[in-house]
């Protein structure tokens, strides 16, 4: 096993970061295209009520995965000191044991629920899906050193293979007619293939070791507590579907909320996933160079604001025809909710995508856990009354209001890394976005009328993206030229 770690001043670190950004960016594009295709197929073969069940299962499983991880794995990535094989085995022993216990509890809970509610299947779906937990632990630890050293080009191979397996199994079984069970079985197959591939590529050798609670584990617990608390709180906020939407509005409404979140988060999911997986280990390696972190944060927010607009523009303009043509008219009732979700993501999405991994990279995961906890409380305070008045659209209205909590996050980050430009990074991309949106709507309406075909939407989307590129260059050519020049200069130094 190669335990060589990068020093903070390693000249190849930034080059590896750029390679990881490119490879993981391509991975996200490939995966988002694949997931979009199989989600379309699943949407045709699964009813909205079945997607409501899938949402409940995935939420429970995501919470279980976070509990099993405990945050110790990400602490090993963030830790500035070197790690060795014993560190990996000790953390794996903790996580594997927790995963096994959680899986047993899921089966016991399902058996108990079946006594009071005979014939229910959600509990057994969760129990069967929990068998993937120990496999996911092995997979994550096998890839940890590659992530720590910012070698995500190798991690990409595992993740693409997993998604292909998941797509084939889920779609095949859904077409066969087994409903929501297709997603459960696909989840297990994905975890099995992923763990085998990760162990092979990461050359991971696991052995059970005694757990001695020392200073290293105490530091890991403190960091991991806040890191995982932030994730768990987010899951708890999303649990509004099984805990409130489904009981009060039905499984169909739960399916609408879940699909609208997926539909609107697709563009950001590409950018945020790349930032989370590449920025976090990179910042961890340079966590004491605050000037470099400040410059990096400003540039990353600005580039995120530019890139996400390329993807949001076609989605916003063609939201209705996409739902009708691709998903089916039975999903059209969620269109107003989609517009509310898009509004928040378009305006604020780029602002948090960078700050989250930067905060984790400097060891301040507590900022994120506090922010998410406040968001969790506020979401329930807003969603309940707003949905009573506006129906499920109230979920989107509440989401837009909660985006304003990022101001507190910005203030806390400035106290840790110093002054940096924040809101100013998104103004010009938003101006270019507004110009392109209005212009495109007028041109499409006068030239094509209403676009309904998939081919037509693709062709017009290319035109819209080209128009946005011209707009952003016209609005902010000086900044773009400066970024490109700095990139070339940095590349010349580190190669």
VEXDREN-2710 file (C-alpha; in Angstrom, 1 decimal):
% VEXDREN-2710
k/r/px/py/pz
1/UNK/0.0/0.0/0.0
2/UNK/1.4/3.4/-1.0
3/UNK/1.2/5.6/2.1
4/UNK/3.1/8.5/0.6
5/UNK/1.5/11.8/1.4
6/UNK/1.7/15.1/-0.3
7/UNK/3.4/17.9/1.5
8/UNK/1.6/21.3/1.6
9/UNK/4.3/22.8/-0.7
10/UNK/4.4/19.9/-3.1
11/UNK/4.7/21.5/-6.5
12/UNK/2.5/18.9/-8.2
13/UNK/-0.4/19.3/-5.8
14/UNK/-2.2/22.0/-7.8
15/UNK/-1.6/20.0/-11.0
16/UNK/-3.2/17.0/-9.4
17/UNK/-6.1/19.1/-8.3
18/UNK/-6.7/20.3/-11.8
19/UNK/-6.4/16.8/-13.2
20/UNK/-8.9/15.6/-10.6
21/UNK/-11.3/18.5/-11.4
22/UNK/-11.2/17.5/-15.1
23/UNK/-11.6/13.8/-14.5
24/UNK/-14.2/14.1/-11.9
25/UNK/-16.0/16.7/-13.9
26/UNK/-16.2/14.3/-16.9
27/UNK/-17.3/11.6/-14.4
28/UNK/-20.2/13.8/-13.2
29/UNK/-21.3/14.6/-16.8
30/UNK/-21.2/11.0/-17.7
31/UNK/-23.0/9.9/-14.5
32/UNK/-25.6/12.7/-14.7
33/UNK/-26.4/11.7/-18.3
34/UNK/-26.6/8.0/-17.3
35/UNK/-28.7/8.8/-14.2
36/UNK/-31.0/11.1/-16.2
37/UNK/-31.6/8.3/-18.7
38/UNK/-32.3/5.6/-16.2
39/UNK/-34.4/8.0/-14.1
40/UNK/-36.5/8.8/-17.1
41/UNK/-37.0/5.0/-17.7
42/UNK/-37.8/4.5/-14.0
43/UNK/-40.2/7.4/-14.1
44/UNK/-42.2/5.7/-16.9
45/UNK/-42.3/2.3/-15.2
46/UNK/-42.8/3.4/-11.5
47/UNK/-45.8/5.4/-10.4
48/UNK/-45.4/8.6/-8.3
49/UNK/-46.5/6.6/-5.2
50/UNK/-43.7/4.1/-5.8
51/UNK/-41.2/7.0/-6.0
52/UNK/-42.6/8.2/-2.7
53/UNK/-41.6/4.8/-1.3
54/UNK/-38.1/5.0/-2.9
55/UNK/-37.6/8.5/-1.4
56/UNK/-38.4/7.1/2.1
57/UNK/-36.0/4.2/1.6
58/UNK/-33.1/6.3/0.3
59/UNK/-33.5/8.8/3.1
60/UNK/-33.3/6.1/5.7
61/UNK/-30.3/4.5/4.0
62/UNK/-28.4/7.8/3.6
63/UNK/-28.8/8.4/7.3
64/UNK/-27.6/4.9/8.1
65/UNK/-24.5/5.3/5.9
66/UNK/-23.6/8.6/7.7
67/UNK/-24.1/6.9/11.1
68/UNK/-21.9/4.0/10.1
69/UNK/-19.1/6.3/8.8
70/UNK/-19.0/8.4/12.0
71/UNK/-17.0/11.0/10.2
72/UNK/-13.7/9.3/11.0
73/UNK/-13.0/8.6/7.3
74/UNK/-13.2/12.3/6.3
75/UNK/-11.1/13.2/9.3
76/UNK/-8.3/11.1/7.9
77/UNK/-8.6/13.0/4.6
78/UNK/-8.6/16.4/6.4
79/UNK/-5.8/15.5/8.9
80/UNK/-2.6/17.3/8.1
81/UNK/-0.3/14.6/9.6
82/UNK/0.5/11.4/7.7
83/UNK/-1.6/8.3/8.1
84/UNK/-0.6/4.7/8.1
85/UNK/-2.1/1.3/7.6
86/UNK/-3.0/0.9/11.3
87/UNK/-5.0/4.2/11.1
88/UNK/-7.0/2.8/8.2
89/UNK/-7.6/-0.5/9.8
90/UNK/-8.7/1.0/13.1
91/UNK/-11.2/3.3/11.5
92/UNK/-12.5/0.5/9.3
93/UNK/-13.0/-1.7/12.3
94/UNK/-15.1/1.0/13.9
95/UNK/-17.2/1.7/10.8
96/UNK/-17.7/-2.0/9.8
97/UNK/-18.9/-2.8/13.3
98/UNK/-21.3/0.1/13.3
99/UNK/-22.6/-0.9/9.9
100/UNK/-23.2/-4.5/10.9
101/UNK/-25.1/-3.3/14.0
102/UNK/-27.3/-0.9/12.0
103/UNK/-28.1/-3.6/9.4
104/UNK/-29.2/-6.0/12.2
105/UNK/-31.4/-3.2/13.8
106/UNK/-33.0/-2.6/10.4
107/UNK/-34.1/-6.2/10.1
108/UNK/-35.3/-6.3/13.7
109/UNK/-37.2/-3.1/13.2
110/UNK/-38.9/-4.4/10.0
111/UNK/-39.9/-7.7/11.8
112/UNK/-41.4/-5.7/14.6
113/UNK/-43.3/-3.4/12.3
114/UNK/-44.6/-6.4/10.4
115/UNK/-46.3/-7.6/13.5
116/UNK/-48.3/-4.4/13.9
117/UNK/-48.7/-3.7/10.1
118/UNK/-48.9/-7.1/8.3
119/UNK/-48.3/-6.9/4.6
120/UNK/-46.2/-3.7/4.7
121/UNK/-43.1/-3.8/2.4
122/UNK/-41.3/-0.6/3.0
123/UNK/-39.7/-2.0/6.2
124/UNK/-38.4/-5.1/4.4
125/UNK/-37.1/-2.9/1.6
126/UNK/-35.1/-0.8/4.0
127/UNK/-33.8/-4.0/5.8
128/UNK/-32.7/-5.6/2.5
129/UNK/-31.0/-2.3/1.4
130/UNK/-29.1/-2.2/4.7
131/UNK/-27.1/-5.2/3.6
132/UNK/-25.1/-2.7/1.5
133/UNK/-23.8/-0.8/4.5
134/UNK/-20.8/-3.0/5.4
135/UNK/-19.8/-3.1/1.7
136/UNK/-19.9/0.7/1.5
137/UNK/-17.6/0.9/4.5
138/UNK/-15.0/-1.3/2.8
139/UNK/-15.4/0.7/-0.5
140/UNK/-15.0/4.1/1.2
141/UNK/-11.8/3.1/3.1
142/UNK/-10.3/1.5/0.1
143/UNK/-10.5/4.8/-1.8
144/UNK/-9.5/7.0/1.1
145/UNK/-5.8/7.4/0.3
146/UNK/-6.5/8.2/-3.3
147/UNK/-8.9/11.0/-2.2
148/UNK/-6.5/12.3/0.4
149/UNK/-3.7/12.7/-2.1
150/UNK/-6.1/14.3/-4.7
151/UNK/-5.9/11.4/-7.1
152/UNK/-9.6/11.2/-8.0
153/UNK/-8.9/10.1/-11.6
154/UNK/-8.6/6.6/-10.2
155/UNK/-11.7/7.0/-7.9
156/UNK/-13.7/7.9/-11.0
157/UNK/-13.3/4.4/-12.5
158/UNK/-15.0/2.8/-9.5
159/UNK/-17.8/5.3/-9.4
160/UNK/-18.6/5.1/-13.1
161/UNK/-18.7/1.3/-12.9
162/UNK/-21.1/1.4/-9.9
163/UNK/-23.5/3.7/-11.7
164/UNK/-23.5/1.5/-14.8
165/UNK/-24.3/-1.6/-12.7
166/UNK/-27.0/0.3/-10.8
167/UNK/-28.6/1.5/-14.0
168/UNK/-28.7/-1.9/-15.7
169/UNK/-30.1/-3.6/-12.6
170/UNK/-32.7/-0.9/-11.7
171/UNK/-34.0/-0.5/-15.2
172/UNK/-34.0/-4.2/-16.0
173/UNK/-36.0/-5.1/-12.9
174/UNK/-38.3/-2.1/-13.2
175/UNK/-39.2/-3.1/-16.8
176/UNK/-39.8/-6.6/-15.5
177/UNK/-42.4/-5.1/-13.2
178/UNK/-41.2/-5.5/-9.6
179/UNK/-41.7/-1.8/-8.8
180/UNK/-39.7/-0.1/-6.0
181/UNK/-37.9/-3.3/-5.2
182/UNK/-35.9/-2.8/-8.4
183/UNK/-34.1/0.2/-6.7
184/UNK/-33.4/-1.8/-3.6
185/UNK/-31.8/-4.7/-5.4
186/UNK/-29.8/-2.3/-7.6
187/UNK/-28.5/-0.5/-4.5
188/UNK/-27.1/-3.8/-3.2
189/UNK/-25.5/-4.8/-6.5
190/UNK/-24.0/-1.3/-6.8
191/UNK/-22.4/-1.6/-3.3
192/UNK/-21.1/-5.1/-4.0
193/UNK/-19.4/-4.2/-7.4
194/UNK/-18.1/-0.9/-6.0
195/UNK/-16.4/-2.5/-2.9
196/UNK/-14.7/-5.2/-5.1
197/UNK/-13.5/-2.6/-7.6
198/UNK/-12.3/-0.2/-4.9
199/UNK/-10.3/-2.9/-3.0
200/UNK/-8.6/-3.8/-6.3
201/UNK/-7.8/-0.3/-7.4
202/UNK/-6.9/1.1/-3.9
203/UNK/-4.9/-2.0/-3.0
204/UNK/-6.7/-2.0/0.4
205/UNK/-5.9/-4.7/2.9
206/UNK/-8.2/-4.6/5.9
207/UNK/-7.7/-6.4/9.3
208/UNK/-9.6/-6.1/12.5
209/UNK/-7.6/-4.3/15.2
210/UNK/-8.3/-3.4/18.9
211/UNK/-9.9/0.0/19.4
212/UNK/-7.9/2.1/21.8
213/UNK/-9.5/5.5/22.4
214/UNK/-6.5/8.0/22.1
215/UNK/-6.0/11.6/21.1
216/UNK/-6.2/10.8/17.4
217/UNK/-9.7/9.2/17.7
218/UNK/-10.8/12.1/19.9
219/UNK/-9.8/14.6/17.3
220/UNK/-11.4/12.5/14.6
221/UNK/-14.6/12.3/16.6
222/UNK/-14.8/16.0/17.2
223/UNK/-14.3/16.8/13.5
224/UNK/-16.4/13.9/12.3
225/UNK/-19.2/14.8/14.7
226/UNK/-19.8/18.1/13.1
227/UNK/-19.1/16.9/9.6
228/UNK/-21.6/14.1/9.9
229/UNK/-24.0/16.1/12.0
230/UNK/-24.3/18.5/9.0
231/UNK/-25.1/15.6/6.7
232/UNK/-27.5/14.1/9.2
233/UNK/-29.3/17.3/9.7
234/UNK/-29.6/17.7/5.9
235/UNK/-31.1/14.2/5.8
236/UNK/-33.5/15.1/8.6
237/UNK/-34.6/18.2/6.7
238/UNK/-35.2/16.1/3.6
239/UNK/-37.1/13.7/5.8
240/UNK/-40.0/16.1/5.5
241/UNK/-41.2/13.7/2.7
242/UNK/-41.8/10.6/4.8
243/UNK/-42.6/12.4/8.1
244/UNK/-44.9/15.2/6.8
245/UNK/-45.6/15.3/3.1
246/UNK/-46.5/11.6/2.7
247/UNK/-48.7/11.4/5.8
248/UNK/-50.6/14.6/5.1
249/UNK/-50.5/14.8/1.3
250/UNK/-50.0/11.2/0.2
251/UNK/-47.3/9.2/-1.6
252/UNK/-48.0/11.0/-4.9
253/UNK/-47.1/14.4/-3.4
254/UNK/-44.0/12.8/-1.9
255/UNK/-43.0/11.6/-5.4
256/UNK/-43.6/15.1/-6.8
257/UNK/-41.4/16.7/-4.1
258/UNK/-38.6/14.1/-4.6
259/UNK/-38.6/14.3/-8.4
260/UNK/-38.7/18.2/-8.4
261/UNK/-35.6/18.2/-6.1
262/UNK/-33.8/15.8/-8.5
263/UNK/-34.9/17.7/-11.5
264/UNK/-33.7/21.1/-10.2
265/UNK/-30.6/19.9/-8.5
266/UNK/-29.2/18.2/-11.6
267/UNK/-27.0/21.1/-12.8
268/UNK/-25.7/21.9/-9.3
269/UNK/-25.1/18.2/-8.5
270/UNK/-22.4/18.1/-11.1
271/UNK/-20.6/21.2/-9.8
272/UNK/-21.1/20.5/-6.1
273/UNK/-19.9/16.9/-6.4
274/UNK/-16.7/18.0/-8.2
275/UNK/-16.1/20.7/-5.6
276/UNK/-16.8/18.4/-2.6
277/UNK/-14.5/15.7/-3.8
278/UNK/-11.6/17.8/-5.1
279/UNK/-11.6/21.1/-3.1
280/UNK/-11.9/19.5/0.3
281/UNK/-8.6/17.4/0.0
282/UNK/-6.8/20.2/-1.8
283/UNK/-7.7/22.8/0.9
284/UNK/-6.7/20.3/3.6
285/UNK/-3.2/20.1/2.1
286/UNK/-2.8/23.9/2.1
287/UNK/-4.9/24.7/5.1
288/UNK/-2.4/27.1/6.6
289/UNK/-1.9/29.2/3.5
290/UNK/-4.8/31.6/4.1
291/UNK/-3.9/34.0/1.3
292/UNK/-4.0/31.2/-1.3
293/UNK/-7.3/29.9/0.2
294/UNK/-8.9/33.3/-0.1
295/UNK/-7.9/33.7/-3.8
296/UNK/-9.0/30.2/-4.5
297/UNK/-12.4/30.7/-2.8
298/UNK/-13.1/33.9/-4.8
299/UNK/-12.2/32.3/-8.1
300/UNK/-14.1/29.1/-7.4
301/UNK/-17.3/30.9/-6.5
302/UNK/-17.1/33.0/-9.7
303/UNK/-16.4/30.1/-12.0
304/UNK/-19.2/28.1/-10.3
305/UNK/-21.6/31.0/-10.9
306/UNK/-20.6/31.0/-14.6
307/UNK/-20.8/27.3/-15.2
308/UNK/-24.1/26.6/-13.5
309/UNK/-25.9/29.2/-15.6
310/UNK/-25.0/27.2/-18.8
311/UNK/-27.0/24.3/-17.4
312/UNK/-29.8/26.2/-15.7
313/UNK/-30.8/28.3/-18.7
314/UNK/-32.1/25.4/-20.9
315/UNK/-33.7/23.8/-17.8
316/UNK/-35.5/27.0/-16.9
317/UNK/-36.7/27.8/-20.4
318/UNK/-37.8/24.2/-21.3
319/UNK/-39.0/23.1/-17.9
320/UNK/-42.6/22.5/-19.0
321/UNK/-41.8/20.7/-22.3
322/UNK/-39.1/18.5/-20.6
323/UNK/-41.7/17.4/-18.0
324/UNK/-44.4/16.7/-20.6
325/UNK/-42.1/15.1/-23.3
326/UNK/-39.6/13.3/-21.2
327/UNK/-41.3/12.5/-17.9
328/UNK/-44.9/12.4/-18.9
329/UNK/-48.0/14.5/-18.3
330/UNK/-48.7/12.8/-15.0
331/UNK/-45.7/14.8/-13.6
332/UNK/-46.9/18.2/-14.8
333/UNK/-48.5/19.1/-11.5
334/UNK/-45.0/19.6/-10.0
335/UNK/-44.1/22.4/-12.5
336/UNK/-44.8/25.3/-10.1
337/UNK/-42.6/23.7/-7.4
338/UNK/-39.9/23.2/-10.0
339/UNK/-39.8/27.0/-10.7
340/UNK/-39.4/27.8/-7.0
341/UNK/-36.6/25.4/-6.6
342/UNK/-34.9/26.7/-9.7
343/UNK/-35.1/30.3/-8.5
344/UNK/-33.1/29.5/-5.3
345/UNK/-30.5/27.3/-7.0
346/UNK/-29.9/29.8/-9.8
347/UNK/-29.4/32.8/-7.5
348/UNK/-27.6/31.2/-4.6
349/UNK/-26.3/27.8/-5.6
350/UNK/-22.8/28.9/-6.5
351/UNK/-22.3/30.7/-3.1
352/UNK/-22.4/27.6/-0.9
353/UNK/-20.8/25.1/-3.2
354/UNK/-17.2/26.4/-2.6
355/UNK/-17.6/27.4/1.1
356/UNK/-18.7/23.9/2.3
357/UNK/-15.5/22.1/1.2
358/UNK/-13.3/25.1/2.2
359/UNK/-14.8/25.1/5.7
360/UNK/-14.2/21.3/6.0
361/UNK/-10.7/21.6/4.6
362/UNK/-9.6/24.1/7.3
363/UNK/-11.2/21.9/10.0
364/UNK/-14.3/24.1/10.6
365/UNK/-17.0/21.5/10.0
366/UNK/-18.8/23.0/13.0
367/UNK/-19.9/26.0/10.9
368/UNK/-21.7/23.7/8.5
369/UNK/-23.4/21.7/11.2
370/UNK/-24.7/24.8/12.9
371/UNK/-25.9/26.3/9.6
372/UNK/-27.7/23.0/8.7
373/UNK/-29.2/22.7/12.2
374/UNK/-30.6/26.2/11.9
375/UNK/-31.9/25.3/8.4
376/UNK/-33.5/22.2/9.7
377/UNK/-35.5/24.1/12.4
378/UNK/-36.4/26.8/10.0
379/UNK/-37.5/24.4/7.3
380/UNK/-40.1/22.8/9.6
381/UNK/-41.2/26.2/10.8
382/UNK/-41.8/27.4/7.2
383/UNK/-42.8/24.2/5.4
384/UNK/-45.7/23.3/7.6
385/UNK/-47.6/26.6/7.4
386/UNK/-46.7/27.3/3.8
387/UNK/-47.8/23.9/2.5
388/UNK/-51.1/24.3/4.4
389/UNK/-51.7/27.5/2.4
390/UNK/-50.0/26.7/-1.0
391/UNK/-49.8/22.9/-1.1
392/UNK/-46.5/21.3/-2.0
393/UNK/-45.5/24.6/-3.7
394/UNK/-44.9/25.7/-0.1
395/UNK/-41.8/23.4/0.0
396/UNK/-40.2/25.5/-2.8
397/UNK/-41.2/28.8/-1.2
398/UNK/-39.6/27.7/2.1
399/UNK/-36.5/26.6/0.3
400/UNK/-36.0/30.0/-1.4
401/UNK/-36.4/31.8/2.0
402/UNK/-33.8/29.5/3.7
403/UNK/-31.1/30.3/1.1
404/UNK/-30.6/33.6/2.9
405/UNK/-29.0/31.8/5.8
406/UNK/-25.7/31.7/3.8
407/UNK/-25.0/35.3/5.0
408/UNK/-24.2/33.9/8.4
409/UNK/-21.9/31.3/6.8
410/UNK/-20.1/34.0/4.9
411/UNK/-19.5/36.0/8.1
412/UNK/-18.1/33.0/9.9
413/UNK/-15.8/32.0/7.1
414/UNK/-14.4/35.5/6.9
415/UNK/-13.5/35.3/10.6
416/UNK/-11.4/32.2/9.8
417/UNK/-9.7/32.9/6.5
418/UNK/-9.9/36.7/6.3
419/UNK/-11.8/39.1/4.0
420/UNK/-12.7/37.9/0.5
421/UNK/-15.2/39.0/-2.1
422/UNK/-18.4/37.0/-1.8
423/UNK/-21.7/38.3/-3.3
424/UNK/-19.8/40.3/-5.9
425/UNK/-18.7/37.1/-7.5
426/UNK/-22.2/36.2/-8.7
427/UNK/-23.5/39.6/-9.9
428/UNK/-22.1/39.6/-13.5
429/UNK/-22.9/36.0/-14.2
430/UNK/-26.5/36.8/-13.1
431/UNK/-26.6/39.8/-15.3
432/UNK/-25.4/37.7/-18.3
433/UNK/-28.0/35.1/-17.3
434/UNK/-30.9/37.6/-17.3
435/UNK/-29.9/39.0/-20.6
436/UNK/-29.6/35.6/-22.2
437/UNK/-32.9/34.4/-20.7
438/UNK/-35.0/37.3/-21.9
439/UNK/-33.3/37.3/-25.3
440/UNK/-33.7/33.5/-25.8
441/UNK/-37.4/33.6/-24.8
442/UNK/-38.1/36.3/-27.4
443/UNK/-36.2/34.6/-30.2
444/UNK/-37.6/31.1/-29.5
445/UNK/-41.2/32.5/-29.3
446/UNK/-40.9/34.4/-32.6
447/UNK/-39.0/31.8/-34.5
448/UNK/-40.2/28.4/-33.3
449/UNK/-43.2/29.1/-31.1
450/UNK/-43.5/26.2/-28.6
451/UNK/-40.7/23.7/-28.7
452/UNK/-41.9/20.1/-27.9
453/UNK/-39.5/17.7/-29.5
454/UNK/-36.4/16.4/-27.8
455/UNK/-34.2/17.2/-30.8
456/UNK/-35.6/20.8/-30.9
457/UNK/-34.8/21.3/-27.2
458/UNK/-31.3/20.1/-27.7
459/UNK/-30.7/22.4/-30.7
460/UNK/-32.1/25.4/-29.0
461/UNK/-30.2/24.6/-25.8
462/UNK/-26.9/24.7/-27.8
463/UNK/-28.0/28.1/-29.1
464/UNK/-28.9/29.4/-25.6
465/UNK/-25.5/28.3/-24.2
466/UNK/-23.7/30.0/-27.1
467/UNK/-25.7/33.2/-26.5
468/UNK/-24.8/33.0/-22.8
469/UNK/-21.1/32.6/-23.5
470/UNK/-21.2/35.7/-25.7
471/UNK/-23.1/37.5/-23.0
472/UNK/-20.7/36.7/-20.1
473/UNK/-17.7/37.6/-22.3
474/UNK/-19.3/40.9/-23.1
475/UNK/-20.1/41.6/-19.5
476/UNK/-16.9/40.5/-17.9
477/UNK/-14.2/39.8/-20.4
478/UNK/-11.4/41.4/-18.3
479/UNK/-12.0/39.0/-15.3
480/UNK/-12.2/36.0/-17.6
481/UNK/-9.0/36.9/-19.3
482/UNK/-7.3/37.4/-16.0
483/UNK/-8.4/34.0/-14.7
484/UNK/-7.2/32.3/-17.9
485/UNK/-3.8/34.1/-17.7
486/UNK/-3.4/33.1/-14.0
487/UNK/-4.3/29.5/-14.9
488/UNK/-1.6/29.3/-17.6
489/UNK/0.9/31.0/-15.3
490/UNK/0.2/28.5/-12.5
491/UNK/0.4/25.6/-14.8
492/UNK/3.8/26.7/-16.1
493/UNK/5.0/26.7/-12.5
494/UNK/3.8/23.4/-11.3
495/UNK/4.3/21.1/-14.3
END
